[in-house]
Amino acid sequence: MPNVISCLLPGVDFDRAVEGLLGEADRVAKQLGLRHVAVTCSSSDVIQQYAASHSDRVVSVQSHDDLDYQPESCLAMLDAACAALEPRVVLLGQDTYSQELAPRLGYRLGGSSIGDAQQIDADGDRIRVHRSVYGGKATAVVQANVEPVVIWLRARAFSPEPERPNAAPVETEHFDLDGSGNANFQATQIVQRQHESAAGVRLEDAQAIVSGGRGLGGPEPFDELRKLAAVIGAELGASRAACDSGWVAPGLQVGQTGKKVAPELYLAVGISGASQHLMGIADAKVVAAINTDAEAPIFRHCQFGLVDDYRNVIGPLTERLVDLKSTSNE
Ligand SMILES: Cc1cc2nc3c(=O)[nH]c(=O)nc-3n(C[C@H](O)[C@H](O)[C@H](O)COP(=O)(O)OP(=O)(O)OC[C@H]3O[C@@H](n4cnc5c(N)ncnc54)[C@H](O)[C@@H]3O)c2cc1C
């Protein structure tokens, strides 16, 4: 019987995106009358247990070697696991490896690949994927004409499903990945790792983000944004212009070539609202903007807008919020 397969790659942290991935695989399997098999390359117990209570079967894929995982080794393991599982649909997350692996896996399985899914359904016997295009201004519905179809999902676009009453059996598969039987294996190699000093929550998981752009004029005003963010429990983000100028770390960039975020509140300060930036905040629940230019595009994409110089707003707002917090704590 064909299966819907969810793939959890090595190094993936347990978060809402993982819950959403397993939830969507379960929903698609039910809709198509198929079984949901979770393929986990993760050594995380939390992920294994969650997968077991949200699927029909878990295949825990492990390598005999203690490998520094590369896309090639993941691809080899997923290829071998999926090929043995009669996939009709294979779902991956939004992380960099998944985005890289999806088309390669689709090709290896003799199927197709679709990226950035926000909704999956079936039209008769055909799998269809909905994804937003043109910076969220339109939705494209893409149909898979060749199966299996490998789809990577937009992070946090999908919600979890309730836990199943009985946990699925977990089978462990071991793979020897020494390169002998796989010409592509270790075609690339990590030669250096630089750890970002990442304090706080990942931007993708942040509930609130205060983001700054070129309008701030330099690195110093980002300290003001940091203070405001600390008071409201938000993370700091930035536009590409601010990151490219070296005012803040590149890892803070939000947008098409940065992070895709989905906070409850996104406050854009001195950001014009270019389509590439808006692509990263399409899933934000509430967008607020502060900008001196009343014609800035960001004002057409926010629920709350203030036409003003940020210098008149950020400092006094932070002070007022600190006062309110201390009063409410008394
Ligand atoms: C392929 C490609 C990918 C890209 N990917 C991304 C991406 O991932 N993320 C991204 O952000 N951009 C991306 N860009 C760049 C994008 O097109 C814009 O250039 C960029 O977003 C502009 O950043 P900004 O809004 O900070 O700067 P600007 O467009 O220069 O806007 C600055 C704003 O600040 C306002 N301002 C000025 N002074 C003040 C003040 N004192 N107080 C308040 N407001 C003030 C101005 O009115 C203006 O609206 C990409 C571009 C390309 C071509």
PDBQT file of the ligand as one rigid body, heavy atoms in Angstrom, charges set to zero:
ROOT
HETATM    1  C1  LIG A 401      17.005  38.840  -4.985  1.00  0.00    +0.000 C 
HETATM    2  C2  LIG A 401      16.789  39.813  -3.850  1.00  0.00    +0.000 A 
HETATM    3  C3  LIG A 401      16.561  39.289  -2.606  1.00  0.00    +0.000 A 
HETATM    4  C4  LIG A 401      16.355  40.165  -1.528  1.00  0.00    +0.000 A 
HETATM    5  N1  LIG A 401      16.099  39.644  -0.290  1.00  0.00    +0.000 NA
HETATM    6  C5  LIG A 401      15.815  40.479   0.712  1.00  0.00    +0.000 A 
HETATM    7  C6  LIG A 401      15.498  39.989   2.014  1.00  0.00    +0.000 A 
HETATM    8  O1  LIG A 401      15.525  38.789   2.275  1.00  0.00    +0.000 OA
HETATM    9  N2  LIG A 401      15.182  40.873   2.986  1.00  0.00    +0.000 N 
HETATM   10  C7  LIG A 401      15.156  42.213   2.762  1.00  0.00    +0.000 A 
HETATM   11  O2  LIG A 401      14.857  42.957   3.704  1.00  0.00    +0.000 OA
HETATM   12  N3  LIG A 401      15.474  42.717   1.564  1.00  0.00    +0.000 NA
HETATM   13  C8  LIG A 401      15.819  41.878   0.544  1.00  0.00    +0.000 A 
HETATM   14  N4  LIG A 401      16.175  42.394  -0.650  1.00  0.00    +0.000 N 
HETATM   15  C9  LIG A 401      16.396  43.858  -0.746  1.00  0.00    +0.000 C 
HETATM   16  C10 LIG A 401      15.115  44.656  -0.917  1.00  0.00    +0.000 C 
HETATM   17  O3  LIG A 401      14.804  44.775  -2.280  1.00  0.00    +0.000 OA
HETATM   18  C11 LIG A 401      15.286  46.076  -0.341  1.00  0.00    +0.000 C 
HETATM   19  O4  LIG A 401      16.389  46.683  -0.961  1.00  0.00    +0.000 OA
HETATM   20  C12 LIG A 401      15.494  46.119   1.165  1.00  0.00    +0.000 C 
HETATM   21  O5  LIG A 401      14.509  45.351   1.823  1.00  0.00    +0.000 OA
HETATM   22  C13 LIG A 401      15.419  47.563   1.636  1.00  0.00    +0.000 C 
HETATM   23  O6  LIG A 401      15.681  47.611   3.011  1.00  0.00    +0.000 OA
HETATM   24  P1  LIG A 401      15.079  48.778   3.905  1.00  0.00    +0.000 P 
HETATM   25  O7  LIG A 401      13.599  48.770   3.836  1.00  0.00    +0.000 OA
HETATM   26  O8  LIG A 401      15.734  48.692   5.221  1.00  0.00    +0.000 OA
HETATM   27  O9  LIG A 401      15.695  50.073   3.195  1.00  0.00    +0.000 OA
HETATM   28  P2  LIG A 401      15.009  51.179   2.324  1.00  0.00    +0.000 P 
HETATM   29  O10 LIG A 401      14.236  50.593   1.203  1.00  0.00    +0.000 OA
HETATM   30  O11 LIG A 401      16.067  52.161   1.981  1.00  0.00    +0.000 OA
HETATM   31  O12 LIG A 401      13.942  51.856   3.311  1.00  0.00    +0.000 OA
HETATM   32  C14 LIG A 401      14.291  52.635   4.404  1.00  0.00    +0.000 C 
HETATM   33  C15 LIG A 401      13.006  53.239   4.943  1.00  0.00    +0.000 C 
HETATM   34  O13 LIG A 401      13.278  53.920   6.134  1.00  0.00    +0.000 OA
HETATM   35  C16 LIG A 401      12.457  55.089   6.165  1.00  0.00    +0.000 C 
HETATM   36  N5  LIG A 401      13.098  56.059   7.059  1.00  0.00    +0.000 N 
HETATM   37  C17 LIG A 401      14.164  56.855   6.797  1.00  0.00    +0.000 A 
HETATM   38  N6  LIG A 401      14.488  57.575   7.891  1.00  0.00    +0.000 NA
HETATM   39  C18 LIG A 401      13.611  57.211   8.864  1.00  0.00    +0.000 A 
HETATM   40  C19 LIG A 401      13.442  57.594  10.214  1.00  0.00    +0.000 A 
HETATM   41  N7  LIG A 401      14.250  58.492  10.810  1.00  0.00    +0.000 N 
HETATM   42  N8  LIG A 401      12.426  57.042  10.926  1.00  0.00    +0.000 NA
HETATM   43  C20 LIG A 401      11.585  56.133  10.367  1.00  0.00    +0.000 A 
HETATM   44  N9  LIG A 401      11.721  55.735   9.061  1.00  0.00    +0.000 NA
HETATM   45  C21 LIG A 401      12.722  56.257   8.341  1.00  0.00    +0.000 A 
HETATM   46  C22 LIG A 401      12.379  55.535   4.728  1.00  0.00    +0.000 C 
HETATM   47  O14 LIG A 401      11.216  56.333   4.511  1.00  0.00    +0.000 OA
HETATM   48  C23 LIG A 401      12.326  54.206   3.980  1.00  0.00    +0.000 C 
HETATM   49  O15 LIG A 401      10.996  53.797   3.757  1.00  0.00    +0.000 OA
HETATM   50  C24 LIG A 401      16.384  41.557  -1.735  1.00  0.00    +0.000 A 
HETATM   51  C25 LIG A 401      16.613  42.064  -3.008  1.00  0.00    +0.000 A 
HETATM   52  C26 LIG A 401      16.821  41.186  -4.056  1.00  0.00    +0.000 A 
HETATM   53  C27 LIG A 401      17.044  41.757  -5.428  1.00  0.00    +0.000 C 
ENDROOT
TORSDOF 0
